[in-house]
């Protein structure tokens, strides 16, 4: 969501063009975190722990 709002702000000429780079970084970090949490969840590991209980 933050990346989408950043892109919309640039399109509406509220934010400068370099904000596209920030939107890409936010999107990439969000995807990496989402996949990490999904991988841990599928393995049965709580997101805040390193190993299964």
C-alpha positions as CSV (number, residue, x, y, z in Angstrom):
1,X,0.0,0.0,0.0
2,X,2.7,2.6,0.8
3,X,4.3,2.0,-2.6
4,X,1.0,2.4,-4.4
5,X,0.3,5.7,-2.6
6,X,3.8,7.0,-3.4
7,X,3.2,6.2,-7.1
8,X,-0.1,7.9,-7.0
9,X,1.4,11.0,-5.4
10,X,4.1,11.2,-8.1
11,X,1.4,10.8,-10.8
12,X,-0.6,13.7,-9.2
13,X,2.6,15.8,-9.2
14,X,2.5,16.0,-5.4
15,X,5.8,14.2,-5.0
16,X,9.0,14.6,-7.1
17,X,10.0,12.0,-9.8
18,X,12.8,10.5,-7.6
19,X,10.0,9.2,-5.3
20,X,9.5,6.4,-7.9
21,X,12.8,5.0,-6.6
22,X,11.6,5.1,-3.0
23,X,8.3,3.4,-4.1
24,X,10.3,0.6,-5.7
25,X,12.5,0.1,-2.6
26,X,9.4,0.1,-0.4
27,X,7.7,-2.5,-2.7
28,X,10.8,-4.7,-2.8
29,X,11.3,-4.7,1.0
30,X,7.6,-5.4,1.4
31,X,7.7,-8.4,-0.9
32,X,10.8,-9.8,0.8
33,X,9.2,-9.5,4.2
34,X,5.9,-11.0,3.1
35,X,7.7,-14.1,1.5
36,X,9.8,-14.5,4.7
37,X,6.7,-14.5,6.9
38,X,4.9,-16.9,4.6
39,X,7.9,-19.3,4.5
40,X,8.1,-19.3,8.3
41,X,4.4,-19.7,8.6
42,X,4.3,-22.7,6.3
43,X,7.2,-24.2,8.2
44,X,5.3,-23.8,11.5
45,X,7.7,-21.2,12.9
46,X,6.4,-18.0,14.6
47,X,7.5,-14.9,12.7
48,X,9.4,-13.6,15.8
49,X,11.3,-16.9,16.4
50,X,14.2,-18.6,14.7
51,X,13.1,-22.3,15.2
52,X,10.0,-24.3,15.9
53,X,8.9,-24.8,19.4
